[in-house]
Amino acid sequence: MSISNFCVSVLRSLAPNYQRHFSPQKIILYITVLLLTPFSTFSNADSLVNGGVVSSAIILPQQQHSYTFAANANERININVTDVDNTNFIPWVTIYKPDGTYLAQSWSQNVAVVDSIVATQTGTYTVIVRDASTGNASIGAYKIYFSKAPNAVELGSLINGGIQAEFIDKGDIDTYQISANANERININVTDVDNTNFIPWVTIYKPDGTYLTQSWSQYVAVVDSVVATQTGTYTVIVRDASTGNASTGNYNLYYSKAPNAFELGDLINGGIRAEFIDKGDIDTYQISANANERININVTDVDNTNLIPWVTIYKPDGTYLTQSWSQNVAVVDSVVATQTGTYTVIVRDASTGNASTGNYNLYYSKAPNAFELGDLINGGIRAEFIDKGDIDTYQISANANERININVTDVDNTNLIPWVTIYKPDGTYLTQSWSQNVAVVDSVVATQTGTYTVIVRDASTGNASTGNYHLYYAKAPQAIELGELFNGGALLGFIDKGDIDTFHFSVSLSEKISITITDLDNNSFIPRITLYYPDGTYFTQSWNQNTATLLNLSPTQAGKITVLIRDASTGNASTGNYRVVLSKTLNTN
C-alpha cells in the first residue's frame, strides 16, 4: 500500500463519510501532516498521575503509546485501559520494571485490567499501550486509569459513618483513603444503586501499599469487620467486576470504622430507635458501658420483608465484641462489656446479596440504669405488651440476702414465650427464666444491696412473637399485697395465671405456727406456699395437689413473716380459688 493510500484509509476509518466532511485541500493537509510524522510508532512517554486518568487515541496501525510512573517495591499497581468507542480496537497494556524486564500485561475487548500487581523493584516503571486485535491494526480512542497504593486519593477521604455517592464510567477506577489504627475494624459496603450490570468491586490496601482485602458481588460488595493490621492511611479503590469489566453505573459507598462511627448518635438505655436500611446501607450508633456490665440489643425487621437484621458491636479500642443476625429479630443477649468506654454498634442487612431494604426497630438495654418502665412495686403487678423484638426494662431495690420472686405470664396464650432476666446493681448477671405461658424466678437470693435491673423479652423461635403479659413481683420482706393473716382466721383468694399473692403475719419466738392452703375448686391448680423471715431470708415452703400444709413450725426470728401463694402445677399456669388458714400456738418446748 502506498503512503497516500494508507493516509486515506486512516482518514476513512476516522470518518466513514470523509468525502462529505473533508475537502481535497483538507485531505492533502492531513496527508502532509502524516508524511511529516516520524516513522517510529512510539509516542513520547508521559507520566501517569496516581488516581488519575489519561485520554488518548491510537491513530496508526501498530502504534504504541508509552507512559511512566514511579513505585516502591511491594506497592500494588492497578491499571485499566478501555476502548472508549466500542470499536474493533482491543486495548493491550504491558508494564516493564525499572530495569526494563517484563512485569505484567493484559488485553481484553473493551477493558484491559491489571489488577493489584506487586511492584518488585523500586524505581520508574514503563507502561506500553497498543492494539491487540488481529494484525494489531485497529485504531481507537482509549482511557488509561492508574492507581497505586499508597497515595491514590482521587476522591479524597471517606467519612467514618458516612456515604459517598459516585459513578463508575467504563473501565473507571475510583480511589479514596481512610485512616485507621492497628487492630481497628473496617466495614465497607459498595452498592449498585440502579440494579444494572455493574458489579461493585472494592479493594483495600494497607498504608505501606500492600494488599489487605477485597470483595465483589452483584448489587452489594461487602467488606465485613476486616482488621486493620497497620496504623496509617489505607487506600480504597472501586471498580466494576462484571464480565469484561466494562459496565457502568451509580454506586453508594458506605464506610464505618470502629471506634468513632456514630452517624445516628447515641442509643438511649432502655429505649428504641426506628430507622430504615437502604440498599447496602450501614447504620452506626454508639453506647457507653463499664467493664463487666451486660449489653442487650434486639434489631427487628418491622415489616416482615426480606431484610435480615444484622448487628455488630465493637469495643472502645475498635476490636470486635459480638454480632448477631436472624430473620425477623437479631438478638444480642447479655453480652459482657470487657472494656470501659464507648462501644460502636452497626446495623446492616444479612440477606443473600446483602441488598434487601426495610424499616427496623433497635431496642437497647444495659444493666445497670435501664428502667424504661420504671420501678416494680413489691407485691404488685404490671400489665404490658411485648412488640416484635421489644425489650421492656424495669428496676427493683433489694438488700443482700433478700429473696426475689418474679412471674411473667403470657396473658392471651399466644406464641409469646415470656423471658425475664435480672441483673445485679453492678450490672453483672443474676438469673433468668423463660417458659411457655409463665417464666418463673423463684426465691433468688439478692447478692448485692442496691438497684437491680429486670428485662422482659420474647424467647420464642426467632424471638419475634408479640403479646400482652403480666409481671408479678414479690420480695421478702415487705410484700403485703393482700394484707395481714390473723391467728385462727381464714382468707379467701384467687390465683390468676402466673399470679403471686402475698400476705404477712406477726410471730414471736414463743409461738408455733401452722398454715394450710386448700384448692377450693379441685382443678389443676396446685397450691404452693412459701414463708420468709422478717429479714427476707427463706424459712420454708410446701406444695401439694388440693391442700398444702405447714405444721407446727418453730420460727428462729420474731417479727413479720412474709407469705407467698402461687401455683405449682406443670407450667405454673393453672388458676383457681383457694382458702388459707393460719394457726399459732404457744411453743411449750
C-alpha positions as CSV (number, residue, x, y, z in Angstrom):
1,M,0.0,0.0,0.0
2,S,1.3,3.5,-0.9
3,I,1.7,6.1,1.9
4,S,-1.0,8.2,0.3
5,N,-3.5,5.3,0.1
6,F,-2.6,4.5,3.7
7,C,-3.3,8.0,4.8
8,V,-6.7,8.0,3.0
9,S,-7.6,4.7,4.7
10,V,-6.7,6.2,8.1
11,L,-9.0,9.2,7.3
12,R,-11.7,6.9,6.2
13,S,-11.5,4.9,9.5
14,L,-11.7,8.1,11.5
15,A,-14.7,9.5,9.5
16,P,-16.6,7.0,7.3
17,N,-18.2,9.8,5.4
18,Y,-14.9,11.6,4.9
19,Q,-15.8,12.7,1.4
20,R,-18.6,14.8,2.8
21,H,-16.5,16.2,5.7
22,F,-13.1,16.7,4.1
23,S,-12.4,18.8,1.1
24,P,-9.5,17.7,-1.2
25,Q,-7.4,20.6,0.3
26,K,-8.1,19.2,3.8
27,I,-7.1,15.7,2.7
28,I,-3.9,17.0,1.3
29,L,-3.2,18.9,4.6
30,Y,-3.8,15.7,6.7
31,I,-1.6,13.7,4.3
32,T,1.1,16.3,4.6
33,V,0.9,16.1,8.4
34,L,1.1,12.3,8.4
35,L,4.1,12.4,5.9
36,L,5.9,14.7,8.3
37,T,5.2,12.4,11.3
38,P,8.3,10.3,12.3
39,F,8.1,6.8,11.0
40,S,8.5,5.5,14.6
41,T,5.2,4.1,16.0
42,F,6.1,5.1,19.6
43,S,4.7,8.3,21.2
44,N,6.6,10.2,23.8
45,A,6.5,8.8,27.4
46,D,4.1,10.8,29.6
47,S,3.8,10.4,33.4
48,L,0.7,8.8,34.9
49,V,-0.9,10.5,37.8
50,N,-1.8,8.3,40.7
51,G,-5.6,8.1,41.0
52,G,-6.0,9.9,37.6
53,V,-7.0,9.2,34.0
54,V,-5.4,9.9,30.7
55,S,-7.4,10.2,27.4
56,S,-5.6,9.4,24.2
57,A,-6.1,7.6,20.9
58,I,-4.2,5.0,18.8
59,I,-4.5,6.6,15.3
60,L,-2.0,4.5,13.4
61,P,-1.9,0.7,12.9
62,Q,0.7,-0.9,15.2
63,Q,1.1,2.4,17.0
64,Q,2.3,2.2,20.7
65,H,2.0,4.8,23.4
66,S,4.3,4.8,26.4
67,Y,3.8,6.1,29.9
68,T,5.8,6.1,33.1
69,F,5.1,6.0,36.8
70,A,7.2,5.6,40.0
71,A,6.7,2.8,42.5
72,N,8.4,1.3,45.5
73,A,8.9,-2.4,45.9
74,N,5.8,-4.2,47.3
75,E,3.4,-1.5,46.4
76,R,0.3,-2.6,44.3
77,I,-0.4,-1.4,40.8
78,N,-3.8,-1.1,39.2
79,I,-4.3,-0.1,35.6
80,N,-7.4,-0.2,33.4
81,V,-7.2,0.6,29.7
82,T,-10.6,1.0,28.0
83,D,-11.8,1.2,24.4
84,V,-13.9,4.4,24.6
85,D,-16.0,4.0,21.5
86,N,-16.6,0.2,21.5
87,T,-14.7,-0.3,18.2
88,N,-12.5,-3.2,17.0
89,F,-9.7,-1.7,19.0
90,I,-8.6,-4.2,21.7
91,P,-6.7,-2.4,24.5
92,W,-3.4,-4.1,25.3
93,V,-1.3,-2.9,28.2
94,T,2.2,-4.0,29.2
95,I,4.3,-3.0,32.2
96,Y,8.0,-3.1,32.4
97,K,10.1,-2.9,35.6
98,P,12.7,-0.1,36.2
99,D,15.5,-2.4,34.9
100,G,13.5,-3.0,31.7
101,T,12.4,-6.5,32.4
102,Y,8.8,-7.6,31.9
103,L,6.3,-7.3,34.9
104,A,2.8,-7.9,33.6
105,Q,0.4,-7.4,30.7
106,S,-3.3,-7.6,29.9
107,W,-5.6,-7.3,26.9
108,S,-9.3,-7.6,26.5
109,Q,-12.2,-6.5,24.4
110,N,-13.3,-3.1,25.9
111,V,-11.2,-3.1,29.1
112,A,-7.7,-4.4,29.8
113,V,-7.3,-4.9,33.5
114,V,-4.0,-5.0,35.5
115,D,-5.2,-6.0,39.0
116,S,-3.1,-5.5,42.1
117,I,0.2,-6.3,40.5
118,V,3.1,-6.2,43.0
119,A,5.9,-3.8,42.2
120,T,9.0,-5.9,42.6
121,Q,11.5,-3.1,42.3
122,T,11.8,0.5,43.4
123,G,12.0,3.0,40.6
124,T,10.3,4.2,37.4
125,Y,8.1,1.7,35.5
126,T,7.2,1.9,31.8
127,V,3.7,1.3,30.5
128,I,3.0,0.5,26.8
129,V,-0.5,0.8,25.3
130,R,-1.3,-0.7,21.9
131,D,-3.9,-2.6,20.0
132,A,-4.2,-6.4,20.4
133,S,-6.7,-7.1,17.6
134,T,-5.8,-9.3,14.7
135,G,-2.9,-7.7,12.9
136,N,-2.6,-5.1,15.6
137,A,-4.1,-2.7,13.0
138,S,-7.2,-1.4,14.8
139,I,-7.3,2.2,15.9
140,G,-9.4,4.0,18.5
141,A,-9.7,6.3,21.4
142,Y,-8.8,5.0,24.9
143,K,-8.6,6.0,28.5
144,I,-6.0,4.7,30.9
145,Y,-6.9,4.7,34.6
146,F,-4.0,4.3,37.0
147,S,-3.9,3.9,40.8
148,K,-1.1,2.8,43.0
149,A,-1.3,2.2,46.8
150,P,-0.5,4.2,48.8
151,N,-1.4,7.8,47.9
152,A,-4.2,7.3,45.4
153,V,-6.8,9.8,46.6
154,E,-8.7,11.0,43.5
155,L,-12.0,11.3,45.5
156,G,-10.5,12.2,48.9
157,S,-11.1,10.8,52.4
158,L,-14.1,8.7,53.4
159,I,-16.1,10.0,56.4
160,N,-16.4,7.4,59.2
161,G,-20.1,6.5,59.4
162,G,-20.9,8.3,56.1
163,I,-21.8,7.6,52.5
164,Q,-20.2,8.6,49.2
165,A,-22.3,8.6,46.0
166,E,-20.4,8.3,42.8
167,F,-20.5,7.0,39.2
168,I,-18.3,4.3,37.6
169,D,-17.6,5.0,34.0
170,K,-16.4,2.3,31.6
171,G,-13.2,0.9,33.0
172,D,-13.1,3.6,35.7
173,I,-11.0,3.2,38.9
174,D,-12.3,5.4,41.8
175,T,-9.8,5.9,44.7
176,Y,-10.3,7.0,48.3
177,Q,-8.4,7.0,51.5
178,I,-9.2,6.2,55.1
179,S,-7.2,6.4,58.3
180,A,-7.1,3.5,60.8
181,N,-5.1,2.3,63.8
182,A,-3.8,-1.2,64.0
183,N,-6.5,-3.7,65.3
184,E,-9.4,-1.4,64.5
185,R,-12.2,-2.9,62.3
186,I,-13.1,-1.7,58.8
187,N,-16.6,-2.1,57.3
188,I,-17.4,-1.0,53.7
189,N,-20.4,-1.7,51.5
190,V,-20.5,-0.7,47.9
191,T,-23.8,-1.0,46.2
192,D,-25.1,-0.8,42.6
193,V,-27.8,1.8,43.1
194,D,-29.8,1.2,39.9
195,N,-29.6,-2.6,39.6
196,T,-27.7,-2.5,36.3
197,N,-25.0,-4.9,35.0
198,F,-22.4,-3.1,37.1
199,I,-20.9,-5.4,39.7
200,P,-19.3,-3.4,42.6
201,W,-15.7,-4.4,43.3
202,V,-13.8,-2.8,46.3
203,T,-10.2,-3.4,47.2
204,I,-8.3,-2.0,50.3
205,Y,-4.6,-1.6,50.6
206,K,-2.5,-1.1,53.7
207,P,-0.6,2.1,54.5
208,D,2.6,0.5,53.1
209,G,0.7,-0.3,49.8
210,T,0.4,-4.0,50.3
211,Y,-2.9,-5.8,49.8
212,L,-5.4,-6.0,52.7
213,T,-8.7,-7.4,51.3
214,Q,-11.3,-7.2,48.5
215,S,-14.9,-8.0,47.8
216,W,-17.2,-8.0,44.8
217,S,-20.8,-9.1,44.4
218,Q,-23.9,-8.5,42.3
219,Y,-25.6,-5.5,43.9
220,V,-23.5,-5.1,47.1
221,A,-19.8,-5.7,47.7
222,V,-19.3,-6.3,51.5
223,V,-16.1,-5.8,53.5
224,D,-17.0,-7.2,56.9
225,S,-15.1,-6.3,60.0
226,V,-11.7,-6.5,58.4
227,V,-8.8,-6.0,60.9
228,A,-6.5,-3.0,60.2
229,T,-3.1,-4.6,60.5
230,Q,-1.1,-1.3,60.4
231,T,-1.6,2.2,61.7
232,G,-1.8,4.8,58.9
233,T,-3.7,5.8,55.7
234,Y,-5.4,3.0,53.8
235,T,-6.2,3.2,50.1
236,V,-9.7,2.1,48.8
237,I,-10.4,1.5,45.1
238,V,-13.7,0.9,43.5
239,R,-14.1,-0.8,40.1
240,D,-16.5,-2.9,38.0
241,A,-16.2,-6.7,38.3
242,S,-18.7,-7.7,35.6
243,T,-17.6,-9.9,32.7
244,G,-15.3,-7.7,30.6
245,N,-15.1,-5.1,33.4
246,A,-16.9,-2.6,31.1
247,S,-20.2,-2.0,32.9
248,T,-21.1,1.4,34.3
249,G,-23.4,2.7,37.0
250,N,-24.1,4.8,40.0
251,Y,-22.9,3.4,43.3
252,N,-23.1,4.3,47.0
253,L,-20.1,3.6,49.2
254,Y,-20.9,3.2,53.0
255,Y,-18.0,3.2,55.3
256,S,-17.7,2.6,59.1
257,K,-14.7,2.0,61.3
258,A,-14.7,1.3,65.0
259,P,-14.2,3.3,67.1
260,N,-15.8,6.7,66.4
261,A,-18.5,5.7,63.8
262,F,-21.8,7.3,65.1
263,E,-23.8,8.5,62.2
264,L,-27.0,8.2,64.1
265,G,-25.7,9.2,67.5
266,D,-26.1,7.6,71.0
267,L,-28.5,4.9,71.9
268,I,-30.7,5.5,74.9
269,N,-30.5,2.9,77.6
270,G,-33.9,1.2,77.8
271,G,-35.0,3.0,74.6
272,I,-35.9,2.2,70.9
273,R,-34.6,3.6,67.6
274,A,-36.7,3.4,64.5
275,E,-34.7,3.6,61.3
276,F,-34.5,2.4,57.6
277,I,-31.9,0.3,55.9
278,D,-31.4,1.3,52.3
279,K,-29.7,-1.0,49.8
280,G,-26.2,-1.7,51.1
281,D,-26.7,0.8,54.0
282,I,-24.6,0.7,57.2
283,D,-26.2,2.5,60.1
284,T,-23.9,3.3,63.0
285,Y,-24.5,4.2,66.7
286,Q,-22.6,4.3,69.9
287,I,-23.2,3.3,73.5
288,S,-21.2,3.8,76.7
289,A,-20.5,0.9,79.1
290,N,-18.3,0.0,82.0
291,A,-16.4,-3.3,82.1
292,N,-18.5,-6.3,83.3
293,E,-21.8,-4.6,82.5
294,R,-24.2,-6.5,80.3
295,I,-25.4,-5.4,76.9
296,N,-28.7,-6.4,75.3
297,I,-29.8,-5.4,71.8
298,N,-32.6,-6.6,69.6
299,V,-32.9,-5.4,66.0
300,T,-36.2,-6.3,64.3
301,D,-37.5,-6.2,60.7
302,V,-40.6,-4.2,61.3
303,D,-42.5,-5.0,58.1
304,N,-41.6,-8.7,57.6
305,T,-39.7,-8.1,54.4
306,N,-36.6,-9.8,53.0
307,L,-34.4,-7.7,55.3
308,I,-32.4,-9.8,57.7
309,P,-31.2,-7.6,60.6
310,W,-27.5,-7.9,61.3
311,V,-26.0,-6.1,64.3
312,T,-22.3,-5.9,65.2
313,I,-20.7,-4.4,68.3
314,Y,-17.1,-3.2,68.6
315,K,-15.2,-2.4,71.8
316,P,-13.9,1.1,72.7
317,D,-10.5,0.2,71.2
318,G,-12.2,-0.8,67.9
319,T,-11.8,-4.6,68.3
320,Y,-14.7,-7.0,67.8
321,L,-17.1,-7.8,70.6
322,T,-20.0,-9.7,69.2
323,Q,-22.6,-9.9,66.4
324,S,-25.9,-11.5,65.6
325,W,-28.2,-11.8,62.6
326,S,-31.5,-13.6,62.1
327,Q,-34.7,-13.5,60.1
328,N,-37.0,-11.0,61.8
329,V,-35.0,-10.3,65.0
330,A,-31.3,-10.2,65.6
331,V,-30.6,-10.8,69.3
332,V,-27.5,-9.8,71.4
333,D,-28.2,-11.4,74.7
334,S,-26.4,-10.4,77.9
335,V,-23.0,-9.8,76.3
336,V,-20.3,-8.8,78.8
337,A,-18.7,-5.4,78.2
338,T,-15.0,-6.2,78.5
339,Q,-13.7,-2.6,78.5
340,T,-14.9,0.7,79.9
341,G,-15.7,3.3,77.3
342,T,-17.7,4.0,74.1
343,Y,-18.8,1.0,72.0
344,T,-19.7,1.1,68.3
345,V,-22.9,-0.5,67.1
346,I,-23.5,-1.1,63.4
347,V,-26.7,-2.4,61.7
348,R,-26.8,-3.9,58.2
349,D,-28.7,-6.4,56.0
350,A,-27.6,-10.0,56.1
351,S,-29.9,-11.4,53.4
352,T,-28.4,-13.2,50.4
353,G,-26.7,-10.5,48.4
354,N,-26.9,-8.0,51.3
355,A,-29.2,-5.9,49.2
356,S,-32.6,-6.0,51.0
357,T,-34.1,-2.9,52.4
358,G,-36.6,-2.2,55.2
359,N,-37.7,-0.4,58.3
360,Y,-36.2,-1.7,61.6
361,N,-36.5,-1.1,65.3
362,L,-33.4,-1.2,67.5
363,Y,-34.1,-2.0,71.2
364,Y,-31.2,-1.4,73.6
365,S,-30.8,-2.0,77.3
366,K,-27.7,-2.1,79.5
367,A,-27.6,-3.0,83.2
368,P,-27.5,-1.0,85.3
369,N,-29.7,2.0,84.8
370,A,-32.2,0.6,82.2
371,F,-35.6,1.4,83.5
372,E,-37.9,2.4,80.6
373,L,-41.0,1.3,82.5
374,G,-39.8,2.4,86.0
375,D,-39.9,0.7,89.4
376,L,-41.8,-2.5,90.1
377,I,-44.0,-2.4,93.2
378,N,-43.3,-5.1,95.8
379,G,-46.4,-7.4,95.8
380,G,-47.7,-5.8,92.7
381,I,-48.5,-6.5,89.1
382,R,-47.5,-4.8,85.8
383,A,-49.6,-5.2,82.6
384,E,-47.6,-4.5,79.4
385,F,-47.2,-5.5,75.8
386,I,-44.2,-7.0,74.0
387,D,-44.0,-5.8,70.4
388,K,-41.9,-7.6,67.9
389,G,-38.3,-7.7,69.2
390,D,-39.2,-5.5,72.1
391,I,-37.1,-5.3,75.3
392,D,-39.0,-3.9,78.3
393,T,-36.9,-2.7,81.3
394,Y,-37.7,-2.2,85.0
395,Q,-35.8,-1.8,88.2
396,I,-36.2,-3.1,91.8
397,S,-34.4,-2.3,95.0
398,A,-33.1,-5.1,97.2
399,N,-30.8,-5.7,100.1
400,A,-28.2,-8.5,100.1
401,N,-29.7,-11.9,101.1
402,E,-33.3,-10.9,100.4
403,R,-35.3,-13.2,98.1
404,I,-36.7,-12.1,94.8
405,N,-39.7,-13.7,93.1
406,I,-41.0,-12.8,89.7
407,N,-43.5,-14.4,87.4
408,V,-44.0,-13.2,83.8
409,T,-47.1,-14.7,82.1
410,D,-48.4,-14.7,78.5
411,V,-51.9,-13.4,79.1
412,D,-53.5,-14.4,75.9
413,N,-51.9,-17.9,75.3
414,T,-50.2,-16.7,72.1
415,N,-46.8,-17.8,70.7
416,L,-45.2,-15.3,73.1
417,I,-42.7,-17.1,75.4
418,P,-42.0,-14.8,78.3
419,W,-38.3,-14.4,79.1
420,V,-37.1,-12.5,82.1
421,T,-33.6,-11.6,83.1
422,I,-32.3,-9.9,86.3
423,Y,-29.0,-8.0,86.6
424,K,-27.3,-7.0,89.8
425,P,-26.7,-3.4,90.9
426,D,-23.2,-3.5,89.4
427,G,-24.6,-4.7,86.0
428,T,-23.5,-8.3,86.3
429,Y,-25.8,-11.2,85.6
430,L,-28.0,-12.6,88.4
431,T,-30.5,-15.0,86.9
432,Q,-33.0,-15.6,84.1
433,S,-36.0,-17.7,83.2
434,W,-38.2,-18.4,80.2
435,S,-41.1,-20.8,79.6
436,Q,-44.3,-21.3,77.6
437,N,-47.0,-19.3,79.4
438,V,-45.2,-18.4,82.7
439,A,-41.5,-17.6,83.3
440,V,-40.7,-18.2,87.0
441,V,-37.9,-16.6,89.0
442,D,-38.2,-18.5,92.3
443,S,-36.7,-17.2,95.6
444,V,-33.5,-16.0,94.0
445,V,-31.0,-14.5,96.6
446,A,-30.1,-10.9,96.1
447,T,-26.3,-11.0,96.4
448,Q,-25.8,-7.2,96.5
449,T,-27.5,-4.3,98.0
450,G,-28.8,-1.7,95.5
451,T,-31.0,-1.4,92.4
452,Y,-31.5,-4.4,90.2
453,T,-32.4,-4.3,86.5
454,V,-35.2,-6.5,85.1
455,I,-35.7,-7.0,81.4
456,V,-38.6,-8.8,79.7
457,R,-38.4,-10.2,76.1
458,D,-39.8,-13.0,73.9
459,A,-37.9,-16.3,73.8
460,S,-40.0,-18.0,71.0
461,T,-38.2,-19.4,68.0
462,G,-37.0,-16.3,66.1
463,N,-37.7,-14.0,69.1
464,A,-40.4,-12.3,67.0
465,S,-43.7,-13.2,68.8
466,T,-45.8,-10.5,70.4
467,G,-48.4,-10.4,73.2
468,N,-49.7,-9.0,76.4
469,Y,-48.1,-10.1,79.6
470,H,-48.4,-9.7,83.3
471,L,-45.4,-9.3,85.5
472,Y,-45.9,-10.3,89.2
473,Y,-43.1,-9.2,91.6
474,A,-42.7,-10.1,95.3
475,K,-39.6,-9.6,97.5
476,A,-39.4,-10.6,101.1
477,P,-39.7,-8.7,103.4
478,Q,-42.5,-6.2,102.9
479,A,-44.5,-7.8,100.2
480,I,-48.0,-7.3,101.5
481,E,-50.4,-7.1,98.6
482,L,-53.3,-8.7,100.4
483,G,-52.6,-7.6,104.0
484,E,-52.3,-9.5,107.3
485,L,-53.2,-13.0,108.2
486,F,-54.7,-13.4,111.7
487,N,-54.5,-16.3,114.1
488,G,-57.4,-18.7,113.6
489,G,-58.7,-16.7,110.7
490,A,-59.3,-17.8,107.1
491,L,-58.8,-15.7,104.0
492,L,-60.2,-16.5,100.5
493,G,-58.3,-15.6,97.4
494,F,-57.9,-16.4,93.7
495,I,-54.8,-17.3,91.8
496,D,-54.8,-15.9,88.2
497,K,-52.4,-17.3,85.6
498,G,-48.9,-16.7,86.9
499,D,-50.2,-14.8,89.9
500,I,-48.2,-14.3,93.2
501,D,-50.4,-13.5,96.2
502,T,-48.6,-12.0,99.2
503,F,-49.6,-11.8,102.9
504,H,-47.8,-11.3,106.2
505,F,-48.4,-12.2,109.8
506,S,-46.5,-11.5,113.1
507,V,-44.9,-14.2,115.2
508,S,-42.8,-14.4,118.4
509,L,-40.2,-16.9,119.3
510,S,-42.6,-18.4,121.9
511,E,-45.1,-19.4,119.2
512,K,-45.5,-22.3,116.8
513,I,-47.3,-21.8,113.5
514,S,-49.3,-23.9,111.1
515,I,-50.7,-22.8,107.7
516,T,-53.0,-24.7,105.4
517,I,-53.9,-23.7,101.8
518,T,-56.7,-25.5,100.0
519,D,-57.7,-25.6,96.3
520,L,-61.4,-25.0,96.6
521,D,-62.3,-26.0,93.0
522,N,-60.4,-29.3,92.8
523,N,-59.0,-28.4,89.4
524,S,-55.4,-28.4,88.0
525,F,-54.3,-25.7,90.4
526,I,-51.6,-27.0,92.8
527,P,-51.4,-24.7,95.9
528,R,-47.8,-23.7,96.8
529,I,-47.0,-21.7,100.0
530,T,-43.6,-20.1,100.8
531,L,-42.6,-18.4,104.0
532,Y,-39.8,-15.8,104.5
533,Y,-38.3,-14.5,107.7
534,P,-38.5,-10.8,108.8
535,D,-35.0,-10.2,107.3
536,G,-36.1,-11.6,103.9
537,T,-34.3,-14.9,104.2
538,Y,-36.0,-18.2,103.3
539,F,-38.0,-20.0,106.0
540,T,-39.8,-23.0,104.4
541,Q,-42.4,-24.0,101.8
542,S,-44.9,-26.7,100.8
543,W,-47.0,-27.6,97.7
544,N,-49.4,-30.4,97.1
545,Q,-52.4,-31.3,95.0
546,N,-55.6,-29.9,96.7
547,T,-54.0,-28.9,100.0
548,A,-50.5,-27.7,101.0
549,T,-49.8,-27.8,104.7
550,L,-47.1,-26.5,107.1
551,L,-47.5,-27.8,110.6
552,N,-46.0,-26.8,114.0
553,L,-43.2,-24.7,112.7
554,S,-40.8,-23.0,115.2
555,P,-39.5,-19.8,113.7
556,T,-36.0,-18.6,114.5
557,Q,-36.8,-15.0,114.1
558,A,-39.5,-12.9,115.7
559,G,-41.4,-10.3,113.6
560,K,-43.4,-10.2,110.4
561,I,-43.3,-13.4,108.3
562,T,-43.9,-12.9,104.6
563,V,-46.3,-15.4,102.9
564,L,-46.3,-16.1,99.1
565,I,-49.0,-18.2,97.4
566,R,-48.6,-19.4,93.8
567,D,-49.4,-22.3,91.5
568,A,-47.0,-25.3,91.4
569,S,-48.6,-27.2,88.5
570,T,-46.6,-28.1,85.4
571,G,-46.0,-24.8,83.6
572,N,-47.1,-22.8,86.7
573,A,-50.1,-21.5,84.7
574,S,-53.2,-23.0,86.4
575,T,-55.7,-20.9,88.1
576,G,-58.1,-21.4,91.0
577,N,-59.9,-20.3,94.2
578,Y,-58.2,-21.0,97.5
579,R,-58.6,-20.7,101.2
580,V,-55.6,-20.0,103.5
581,V,-55.8,-20.6,107.3
582,L,-53.2,-19.6,109.9
583,S,-52.9,-21.1,113.4
584,K,-50.5,-20.0,116.1
585,T,-50.0,-21.9,119.3
586,L,-47.7,-21.5,122.3
587,N,-44.4,-23.2,122.0
588,T,-44.2,-25.5,125.0
589,N,-40.8,-26.9,124.2
